[in-house]
């Protein structure tokens, strides 16, 4: 008995790591392809496969990075492969390109092996998979029903395990409807995300290349290889968004259709939809491991009115966009109309109903409807819809081809017109045993976020119990481990230690900028945390200790912030704080809050609390906290004795010459007045003013209470409270003292403020 071949990308790569060779497995796979299988238009012959395997071996010898080395795939036959005919399911239209489509070239360069080209609704016009001279492609799970189109063959060969993935195209749902009918994943990128050179257009301004796979990580891996622009025109584009959805502090808001009366009750579609909503509530943002798929916690289901989306959908075939299809085949329509499938010809012939005026009017209408949908998006983060409302039989489609086809586009036709990203995923079976699928839809540029969310969806379904393709082996947790992800907006990992922590006063600044939490951890044990006096709201300062100094591991949270939000966030950070680089407990370095050394002078050391949250929970004020810039090296009695005479001498000098040399100790209270020099001065200017002698104000001061705010072996911060004799004002002077080599203790800066104060400050037993 022939051993089974792998079915997923992860499975193929695992087989090769275990010792299997592409030169063995690929020919074995090709030998299993039936010649009369309507899913194929062309199967690569032995010579073509051998040439690919030889090229793969050469790339491996060169040491190339080959993320898809030896993985078999197929492409829809409206995508060019050099040397092979492109038919678009119309032999009279066929041509043989000399150059690969951009997406094909990128996949081959990644080591993938092309097995063949697949059947489709002619000229990619249809959602049923029956409009082809090469035969209708039946659903492998129920041969009496359609496989879905137009990418019918691509879906069929993946569902039966003949290739690990396949490319389709998607204008109106051709990469999603077949996925829903075959227990597959159908990834439809944001329009403009993938280079379209070498893809025969259906509607050139709307088309995208899609991916069929058995699981979301496989589909995401393929998109990561083939994404990016090429040298062709781009008709739509969207900036990449972060790799997650939603906002901190609230559940993921999932919009769902408020009215699902269109679902086929006889086939059990409504029951299946109810089951999908039940699964939705079980999703976990961290199910796939690593960073969360959405920023908040939990799920909120938000019923929405689909009317504006439905109106957009009607524009696709009832509006002038059908003229784009006509532009591709107009010569054939004129010279060989009978070479075109009758239903396809009927659809495309409607282009004659529209003129240039109608085209512009439709564009205006689309813009109006897009604005209406934007209002809906204000209340949701992502949209979840049934992939299709029913699953027709081949006979029903033959009897009413246009009607049955149009029914299938209810939840798909609007997506590309609005520039959205979509991901179709399996959602179990109906009570009748038919495949059922749902589609996640998000704003353009959200491709990476949808991949993360879709992986969580598949994991929530107990992977070993859910049907996969057409009776293929069940997925395992290993299959659903995230691999290479599509590109997303650049971000910055940011460590916060104080007022930006979750639940703290400034956490909203992170929420407003769309951050997500990556980890709760600690710094390396080489930091100290200080409570900065006078900050509103209270904030700490983080400082790294020097060699040989004792440090602590300080609790922090690491957030991921979109890089385009970093500038506005940085603008909110007041001195003496700033962003620097912080070492985490695991040895990695991230950007994070740090403090200028001058800002730490007089700031109590609160490292013993383990972090800012612990300190705030203890209810300790900075003035009452055990302090010291180097608490392990303090000699309080000796320091007091040494500072006392110097302090008295300095007070006497200030009675004659007042000076303000600012060091960051400022009173922000509006009642504060300063005296002495008229302007703030720093450094040499302040010293020169002091030495020149500034006339003192005409009043005397009564010393009330000196106290030491912070002490170290080589630095001290002293504050004195005094009374102005001719008013009710009380004053505060803060001095910074430093032990200078060969000079002893010297005052390096001072700051004097006066404020109305009803009672003297009370001495702190811990610091007096």
C-alpha positions in Angstrom: 0.0 0.0 0.0 1.3 3.4 -0.9 2.0 5.5 2.2 0.1 8.7 2.6 1.7 11.9 1.6 1.7 15.0 3.7 -1.3 17.4 3.2 -0.1 20.7 4.9 2.9 22.8 4.3 4.0 22.1 7.9 3.6 18.4 7.1 5.7 18.5 3.9 8.5 20.5 5.6 8.5 18.0 8.5 8.7 15.1 6.2 11.8 16.6 4.5 13.4 17.3 7.9 12.8 13.6 8.7 14.8 12.6 5.7 12.4 12.4 2.8 13.5 13.9 -0.5 11.6 16.1 -3.0 12.9 13.9 -5.8 11.0 11.0 -4.2 7.8 12.6 -2.9 6.9 14.9 -5.8 7.0 12.2 -8.5 4.9 10.0 -6.1 2.4 12.8 -5.8 2.2 13.4 -9.6 1.6 9.7 -10.2 -1.6 9.9 -8.1 -3.3 12.6 -10.3 -6.1 11.2 -12.4 -6.1 12.2 -16.0 -9.9 12.8 -16.1 -10.1 15.0 -13.0 -12.0 18.1 -14.0 -10.3 20.1 -11.3 -7.2 20.2 -13.5 -6.7 22.0 -16.9 -3.0 21.1 -17.0 -0.8 18.8 -15.0 2.9 19.4 -15.2 4.6 16.5 -17.0 7.7 14.6 -15.7 10.1 16.8 -17.6 8.7 20.1 -16.2 8.7 18.6 -12.7 12.3 17.4 -13.0 13.4 20.8 -14.2 11.8 22.4 -11.1 13.5 19.8 -8.8 16.8 20.4 -10.4 16.4 24.2 -9.8 15.4 23.5 -6.2 18.6 21.5 -5.6 20.7 24.2 -7.1 19.1 26.8 -4.9 19.7 24.6 -1.8 23.4 24.2 -2.8 23.6 28.0 -2.9 22.3 28.2 0.7 19.2 30.2 -0.3 16.5 30.7 2.3 13.7 28.5 1.0 10.7 28.6 3.3 8.6 26.4 0.9 11.3 24.0 -0.3 9.7 21.1 -2.0 6.1 22.0 -1.1 3.7 21.2 -4.0 1.2 23.8 -5.1 -1.2 24.6 -8.0 -2.3 27.8 -9.6 -5.6 28.8 -11.2 -5.4 28.9 -14.9 -5.8 32.7 -15.2 -2.4 33.1 -13.6 0.7 33.0 -15.9 3.3 30.3 -15.7 6.1 30.7 -18.2 6.0 28.1 -20.9 2.6 26.8 -20.0 -0.6 28.0 -21.7 -3.0 30.3 -19.9 -6.6 29.5 -21.0 -8.8 31.2 -18.4 -11.0 28.2 -19.2 -11.5 29.4 -22.8 -9.3 27.5 -25.3 -10.0 30.1 -28.0 -8.4 32.7 -25.8 -5.3 30.7 -24.8 -1.8 32.1 -24.9 1.6 31.0 -23.7 3.4 33.6 -21.6 7.2 34.0 -21.5 7.3 35.3 -18.0 5.9 34.0 -14.7 3.3 36.0 -12.9 4.9 37.8 -10.0 3.3 35.6 -7.4 4.4 32.4 -9.2 8.0 33.6 -9.5 8.1 34.4 -5.8 6.7 31.0 -4.8 9.2 29.2 -7.1 12.0 31.3 -5.7 10.9 30.1 -2.2 11.3 26.5 -3.3 7.7 25.6 -4.0 7.0 23.0 -6.7 4.2 23.7 -9.2 2.1 20.6 -9.9 -0.4 22.0 -12.4 -3.0 24.6 -13.4 -6.6 24.4 -12.2 -10.1 24.8 -13.7 -12.2 27.8 -13.1 -15.4 29.6 -14.1 -14.5 31.0 -17.5 -12.7 34.3 -17.2 -13.1 34.1 -13.5 -16.8 35.1 -13.9 -18.9 33.1 -11.5 -19.1 31.7 -7.9 -20.2 28.2 -8.8 -17.4 26.4 -10.7 -19.6 25.1 -13.5 -18.9 27.6 -16.3 -16.0 25.8 -18.0 -15.6 23.8 -21.2 -13.3 21.5 -19.2 -16.2 20.4 -17.1 -18.0 21.4 -13.9 -16.0 20.8 -10.7 -18.1 19.1 -8.2 -17.8 19.4 -4.4 -15.6 16.5 -3.3 -17.7 16.2 -0.1 -21.0 16.0 -2.0 -20.6 15.4 -5.8 -24.2 16.6 -6.4 -23.3 20.1 -5.3 -21.0 22.8 -6.7 -17.5 23.2 -5.4 -17.8 27.0 -5.6 -16.1 29.3 -8.0 -14.6 30.8 -9.8 -11.5 29.2 -8.2 -13.2 25.8 -8.3 -10.2 23.6 -9.3 -7.8 25.2 -6.8 -10.2 24.6 -3.9 -10.8 21.0 -5.0 -7.2 19.9 -5.3 -6.3 21.3 -1.9 -9.4 19.8 -0.3 -8.4 16.3 -1.6 -4.8 16.7 -0.4 -3.3 16.7 -4.0 -1.3 19.9 -3.2 -0.5 21.7 0.1 -1.9 25.0 -1.2 -3.2 26.6 -4.3 -3.6 30.1 -5.7 -7.0 31.5 -6.8 -8.1 34.9 -7.7 -10.8 36.8 -5.9 -12.9 39.7 -7.2 -16.3 39.0 -5.8 -15.7 36.0 -3.5 -13.9 33.5 -5.8 -11.3 32.8 -3.1 -13.8 32.5 -0.3 -17.0 30.7 -1.4 -15.0 27.6 -2.6 -13.3 27.6 0.8 -16.6 27.6 2.6 -17.8 24.6 0.5 -14.7 22.5 1.0 -13.7 22.8 4.7 -10.8 25.1 3.6 -9.1 28.3 4.5 -9.4 31.0 1.9 -7.2 34.0 2.4 -8.1 37.1 0.4 -5.5 39.8 0.8 -6.2 43.5 0.9 -6.5 44.8 -2.7 -3.1 46.0 -3.8 -1.1 44.0 -1.4 0.1 41.4 -3.9 1.7 42.3 -7.3 -0.7 41.4 -10.1 1.6 41.2 -13.1 0.8 38.0 -15.0 -2.7 37.6 -13.7 -5.4 37.8 -16.3 -7.9 40.5 -15.1 -11.5 40.0 -14.4 -12.1 43.4 -12.9 -8.6 44.8 -13.0 -9.2 47.5 -10.4 -10.6 45.0 -7.9 -8.8 41.6 -8.5 -6.5 40.0 -5.9 -4.6 36.7 -5.8 -6.0 34.5 -3.0 -4.6 31.4 -1.2 -6.4 28.1 -0.4 -4.9 26.0 2.4 -6.0 23.6 5.1 -5.1 25.9 7.9 -4.5 29.5 8.6 -0.7 29.4 9.4 -0.1 27.7 6.0 -2.1 30.4 4.1 -0.3 33.1 6.0 3.0 31.6 5.2 2.2 31.7 1.5 1.0 35.3 1.6 4.2 36.3 3.4 6.2 34.9 0.5 4.2 36.4 -2.4 3.1 39.8 -0.9 4.5 43.1 -2.0 4.1 45.3 -5.1 5.7 44.6 -8.5 6.3 46.9 -11.5 2.6 46.9 -12.5 0.0 49.5 -11.7 -1.7 49.6 -8.3 -5.4 50.5 -8.4 -6.1 50.2 -4.6 -3.8 50.2 -1.7 -4.0 50.4 2.1 -1.4 51.1 4.7 -0.4 48.1 6.7 -2.0 47.9 10.1 -0.7 46.4 13.3 -0.8 42.6 13.7 -3.6 42.8 16.1 -7.2 44.1 16.3 -9.2 46.0 18.9 -8.1 48.2 21.8 -6.8 47.7 25.3 -9.4 47.9 28.0 -12.3 46.5 26.0 -13.4 43.3 24.4 -12.9 42.6 20.7 -16.1 44.0 19.1 -17.2 41.5 16.5 -19.9 42.8 14.1 -22.3 40.2 12.9 -25.3 40.5 10.6 -28.4 41.4 12.6 -30.6 39.8 9.9 -29.6 36.3 8.7 -32.9 35.4 7.2 -31.1 34.8 3.9 -29.4 31.7 5.4 -30.8 28.4 4.0 -32.8 27.0 6.8 -33.6 23.8 5.0 -29.8 23.0 4.7 -29.2 23.9 8.3 -27.3 27.0 7.6 -29.0 29.0 10.4 -28.2 26.3 12.9 -24.6 26.2 11.8 -24.4 30.0 12.1 -25.7 29.8 15.7 -23.0 27.2 16.4 -20.4 29.5 14.9 -21.5 32.4 17.2 -21.2 30.0 20.2 -17.7 29.2 19.2 -16.9 32.9 18.9 -17.4 33.4 22.6 -14.8 30.8 23.4 -12.0 32.5 21.5 -8.8 33.4 23.4 -6.5 36.1 22.1 -3.5 34.1 23.2 -4.7 30.7 21.9 -1.9 30.5 19.3 0.8 31.5 21.8 3.0 34.5 21.5 1.6 38.0 21.1 -2.2 38.3 21.5 -4.4 38.4 18.4 -6.4 41.3 19.8 -5.5 44.0 22.4 -8.3 43.6 24.9 -9.8 40.6 26.6 -13.0 38.8 25.7 -15.5 39.1 22.8 -18.4 41.4 22.4 -20.9 40.4 19.6 -22.4 43.5 18.0 -25.3 43.0 15.6 -25.1 45.4 12.7 -27.2 46.5 9.8 -25.7 45.2 6.6 -27.7 47.5 4.4 -24.8 49.7 3.3 -22.6 46.7 2.6 -25.4 45.0 0.6 -25.8 48.2 -1.5 -22.1 48.1 -2.3 -22.4 44.5 -3.3 -25.1 45.2 -5.8 -22.9 47.7 -7.6 -20.5 45.0 -8.7 -22.7 43.3 -11.2 -25.5 45.8 -11.5 -23.1 48.6 -12.1 -20.4 49.6 -14.7 -17.7 47.4 -13.1 -18.9 44.7 -15.5 -17.3 46.8 -18.2 -13.9 45.9 -16.8 -14.7 42.2 -17.7 -15.7 43.3 -21.2 -12.4 45.1 -21.7 -10.5 41.9 -21.4 -12.5 39.8 -23.8 -14.0 42.4 -26.2 -12.1 41.2 -29.2 -13.3 37.6 -28.6 -16.8 38.8 -28.0 -16.8 40.5 -31.3 -15.0 37.8 -33.4 -15.9 34.5 -31.7 -18.8 35.0 -29.3 -19.7 31.3 -29.4 -16.3 30.5 -27.8 -17.5 32.1 -24.6 -19.7 30.2 -22.1 -23.3 31.4 -22.7 -23.8 32.5 -19.1 -20.5 34.3 -18.9 -21.3 36.0 -22.2 -24.6 37.1 -20.9 -23.0 38.6 -17.8 -20.3 40.4 -19.7 -22.7 41.7 -22.4 -24.3 43.9 -19.8 -21.3 46.2 -20.2 -23.2 47.8 -23.1 -25.8 49.1 -20.7 -23.3 51.6 -19.1 -21.6 54.7 -20.4 -19.0 57.0 -19.0 -21.6 59.0 -17.1 -22.9 55.9 -15.5 -19.3 54.9 -14.5 -18.7 58.2 -12.7 -22.1 58.1 -11.1 -21.3 54.6 -9.7 -18.0 55.8 -8.4 -19.8 58.7 -6.6 -22.4 56.2 -5.2 -19.6 53.9 -4.0 -17.9 56.8 -2.2 -21.2 57.6 -0.4 -21.8 54.0 0.6 -18.2 53.6 1.8 -18.7 56.6 4.1 -21.8 54.9 5.4 -19.9 51.7 6.1 -17.2 53.7 7.9 -19.8 54.7 10.5 -20.4 51.0 11.1 -16.7 50.4 11.5 -16.7 53.0 14.3 -18.6 50.5 16.5 -16.8 47.3 15.6 -13.2 46.0 15.2 -13.9 43.1 12.8 -16.8 41.7 10.9 -17.9 38.0 10.9 -20.3 36.8 8.3 -21.4 33.4 6.8 -19.2 32.7 3.8 -22.2 31.8 1.8 -26.0 31.7 2.5 -26.6 28.3 0.9 -24.9 25.5 -1.1 -26.7 24.8 -4.4 -26.7 21.6 -6.3 -25.3 21.3 -9.8 -28.8 20.8 -11.1 -30.1 24.0 -9.4 -27.3 26.0 -11.0 -27.9 24.5 -14.4 -31.6 25.5 -14.1 -31.1 29.1 -12.9 -27.4 29.9 -13.4 -27.5 33.6 -12.8 -29.9 33.6 -9.9 -28.1 30.8 -8.0 -24.8 32.4 -8.6 -25.9 35.8 -7.4 -27.2 34.3 -4.1 -23.7 33.1 -3.3 -22.2 36.6 -3.4 -24.3 38.1 -0.6 -21.5 38.2 1.9 -18.6 38.5 -0.5 -19.3 41.0 -3.3 -18.8 44.2 -1.3 -15.4 43.4 0.1 -13.0 44.4 -2.7 -15.0 47.4 -3.7 -14.4 48.7 -0.2 -10.7 47.7 -0.1 -11.1 45.3 2.8 -9.2 42.2 3.8 -11.0 38.9 4.4 -10.2 35.4 5.6 -12.7 32.5 5.1 -12.3 29.7 7.7 -14.1 26.4 8.2 -16.9 26.4 10.9 -17.9 22.8 11.1 -20.9 21.2 9.4 -24.6 21.8 9.0 -27.1 19.3 10.5 -27.3 17.9 7.0 -23.6 17.1 7.0 -22.6 19.9 4.6 -19.5 22.0 5.0 -20.1 25.4 6.6 -17.8 28.3 6.7 -17.5 31.8 8.0 -15.5 34.8 6.9 -13.6 37.3 9.0 -13.5 40.8 7.3 -11.4 43.7 8.5 -10.2 47.1 7.2 -7.6 47.1 4.5 -4.1 46.4 5.7 -5.3 44.1 8.5 -4.0 40.9 6.8 -1.6 39.9 9.6 -4.2 40.6 12.3 -6.8 38.4 10.5 -4.2 35.6 10.2 -3.7 35.7 14.0 -7.4 35.8 14.6 -8.1 33.0 12.2 -5.5 30.8 13.9 -7.3 31.4 17.2 -10.5 30.5 15.6 -9.2 27.1 14.4 -7.6 26.4 17.7 -10.9 27.1 19.5 -12.5 24.3 17.5 -10.4 21.5 19.1 -8.2 20.8 16.1 -8.4 17.0 16.2 -12.2 16.9 16.0 -13.0 19.2 13.1 -13.4 18.1 9.5 -10.5 19.1 7.2 -10.9 19.3 3.4 -12.5 16.2 1.9 -12.0 13.7 4.7 -8.3 14.5 5.2 -6.4 13.8 8.4 -7.3 16.1 11.3 -5.2 19.1 12.0 -2.9 18.9 15.0 -1.9 21.7 17.4 1.5 21.6 15.7 -0.2 22.4 12.3 -1.7 25.5 13.9 1.5 26.9 15.3 2.1 30.4 13.8 4.8 30.4 11.2 6.0 33.2 9.0 3.4 36.0 9.2 2.4 38.5 6.6 3.9 41.9 7.0 2.2 44.4 9.3 2.7 47.9 10.4 6.1 48.5 12.2 5.9 48.7 15.9 8.0 49.5 19.0 8.2 47.4 22.1 7.9 49.8 25.0 8.5 49.0 28.7 6.5 51.1 31.2 7.2 51.1 35.0 4.9 53.7 36.5 1.8 55.8 35.6 1.3 54.0 32.3 0.9 50.6 33.9 -2.5 49.0 33.4 -5.0 50.6 35.9 -2.7 53.6 36.5 -3.7 57.2 35.5 -1.8 57.5 32.2 -2.6 54.0 30.9 -5.2 55.7 28.6 -2.3 57.2 26.6 -1.4 53.7 25.4 -5.0 52.8 24.8 -5.6 55.9 22.6 -2.6 54.9 20.5 -3.7 51.3 19.8 -1.1 49.5 21.9 -1.3 45.9 22.9 0.2 44.2 26.0 3.1 41.8 25.2 4.3 40.8 28.7 4.3 41.5 32.4 7.8 40.9 33.6 10.7 42.6 35.4 13.9 44.5 34.6 17.2 42.8 35.0 18.3 43.1 38.6 20.3 46.1 37.9 17.9 49.0 38.4 16.5 51.2 41.1 13.1 52.9 41.2 12.6 56.4 42.7 9.4 58.3 43.5 9.7 61.6 41.8 8.5 64.4 44.1 5.9 66.9 42.9 4.9 64.9 39.8 1.2 64.9 38.9 0.0 62.2 38.6 2.7 60.6 40.8 5.5 59.1 38.6 8.6 57.1 39.3 12.1 57.4 37.8 14.0 54.3 36.7 17.8 54.3 36.9 20.3 51.6 36.0 23.0 51.1 38.7 26.7 51.2 38.1 29.1 48.4 38.3 29.3 46.9 41.8 26.2 48.7 43.0 23.3 46.8 44.3 20.2 46.8 42.1 16.7 45.4 42.0 14.4 43.7 39.5 11.6 46.2 39.0 8.2 45.1 37.8 7.1 46.5 34.5 4.8 45.9 31.5 5.9 45.7 27.9 3.6 47.0 25.3 3.7 47.1 21.5 3.0 50.5 20.1 2.5 51.3 16.4 5.6 53.2 15.2 3.5 56.0 13.8 2.1 56.6 17.3 5.5 56.8 19.0 6.1 60.5 18.2 2.8 61.7 19.7 3.4 59.5 22.8 6.9 60.9 23.2 5.6 64.4 23.1 3.6 63.7 26.3 6.5 62.7 28.4 7.6 65.5 30.8 11.1 66.0 32.2 13.0 64.5 33.8 11.6 61.4 32.1 12.4 60.2 28.7 12.6 57.0 26.6 15.8 55.0 26.6 16.8 51.4 26.5 15.9 49.0 29.4 17.2 45.5 30.0 14.6 42.9 30.8 14.8 39.9 33.1 15.5 37.6 30.2 18.4 39.6 29.0 16.6 41.3 26.1 16.6 45.1 25.6 13.6 47.2 24.8 12.8 50.9 24.7 11.4 52.1 28.0 11.0 54.9 30.5 14.2 56.2 32.1 15.0 59.3 34.2 17.6 62.0 33.9 20.1 61.7 36.8 19.3 65.2 38.0 15.7 64.3 38.4 16.6 61.6 40.9 18.2 64.0 43.3 16.0 64.0 46.4 13.7 61.3 44.9 13.1 58.6 47.5 14.3 55.1 46.5 11.3 52.8 46.5 13.0 49.8 44.9 12.2 47.7 47.9 8.5 47.7 46.9 9.4 45.7 43.8 7.7 48.2 41.5 5.5 51.2 41.2 2.3 49.3 41.7 3.6 47.8 44.9 4.7 51.2 46.1 1.4 52.9 45.3 -0.6 50.1 46.9 1.4 50.6 50.1 0.1 54.1 50.4 3.5 55.6 51.2 4.2 59.2 50.3 7.6 60.2 49.0 8.3 62.3 52.1 7.7 59.5 54.5 9.4 56.7 52.5 12.8 55.4 53.6 15.1 57.1 51.2 18.7 57.4 50.1 20.3 57.5 46.7 22.7 54.8 47.9 20.8 53.5 51.0 23.2 50.6 51.5 26.1 53.0 52.0 24.6 55.6 54.2 26.0 56.9 57.5 23.2 59.2 58.6 24.7 60.6 61.9 28.0 61.4 60.3 26.4 63.0 57.2 24.1 65.1 59.4 27.0 66.3 61.5 29.1 67.1 58.5 26.4 69.0 56.7 25.1 71.0 59.6 27.8 73.8 59.8 27.9 74.1 56.0 24.1 74.4 55.9 24.2 77.2 58.5 26.9 79.1 56.5 24.9 78.8 53.3 21.7 80.1 55.0 23.6 83.1 56.2 24.9 83.8 52.7 21.4 83.6 51.3 20.2 86.2 53.7 22.3 88.7 51.8 22.3 87.3 48.3 19.4 85.2 47.0 19.9 83.0 44.0 17.8 80.5 42.1 19.8 77.8 40.3 17.2 75.4 39.0 17.7 71.6 39.3 14.2 70.3 38.5 12.6 70.8 42.0 9.8 73.2 41.0 6.5 73.8 42.6 3.8 73.7 39.9 1.1 75.2 42.2 -0.1 78.6 40.8 0.3 80.2 44.2 4.1 79.9 44.1 6.1 83.1 43.9 9.9 83.3 43.6 12.2 86.0 44.8 15.8 86.9 44.3 16.8 87.1 40.7 14.0 88.0 38.2 14.8 85.3 35.6 15.6 81.6 35.9 19.2 80.9 35.4 21.3 77.7 35.2 24.9 76.8 35.6 27.5 79.5 35.1 25.0 82.3 34.7 23.4 81.5 38.1 26.8 81.3 39.8 27.9 84.6 38.3 24.7 86.3 39.5 25.3 84.8 43.0 28.9 86.0 43.1 28.0 89.5 41.8 25.5 89.9 44.7 21.8 90.5 44.1 20.1 92.8 46.6 18.0 90.8 48.9 14.3 91.6 49.3 13.5 93.8 52.3 12.4 91.1 54.7 13.8 88.6 57.1 13.2 84.9 57.3 12.7 82.7 60.3 14.1 79.1 59.9 11.3 76.6 60.8 12.5 73.2 59.8 15.4 71.7 57.9 15.2 68.2 56.7 17.2 65.8 54.5 15.2 64.4 51.6 17.8 62.1 50.2 21.2 61.0 51.2 24.1 59.1 49.7 27.7 58.7 50.5 28.6 61.4 48.0 25.4 63.4 47.5 22.6 64.9 49.7 19.4 66.8 49.0 18.3 69.2 51.8 15.1 71.2 52.1 14.4 73.9 54.6 11.1 75.5 55.5 11.1 79.1 56.6 8.7 81.9 57.5 8.7 85.3 55.8 8.3 87.7 58.7 6.3 90.4 57.0 3.7 88.1 55.3 1.9 84.8 55.8 4.0 83.2 53.1 6.2 80.2 53.9 9.2 79.4 51.8 11.0 76.3 50.8 14.5 76.0 49.7 16.0 72.9 48.1 19.7 72.4 48.0 21.8 69.9 46.2 25.1 69.0 48.0 27.9 66.9 46.6 31.1 65.6 48.1 33.8 67.0 45.8 37.2 65.3 45.6 39.7 67.3 47.7 37.1 70.0 48.5 34.7 68.2 50.8 30.9 69.0 50.7 29.9 71.8 48.3 26.5 73.1 47.3 26.1 72.7 43.6 22.6 74.1 43.1 19.7 75.6 45.1 16.1 76.5 44.5 13.9 78.8 46.5 10.1 79.1 46.3 7.4 80.7 48.4 3.9 79.6 48.8 0.9 80.3 51.0 0.9 77.4 53.5 -1.4 77.2 56.5 0.8 74.9 58.6 4.5 74.0 58.8 5.5 70.8 57.2 5.9 68.1 59.8 9.2 66.4 60.2 9.6 62.9 58.9 11.1 60.6 61.6 12.6 58.5 58.8 14.6 61.4 57.4 15.3 63.9 60.2 
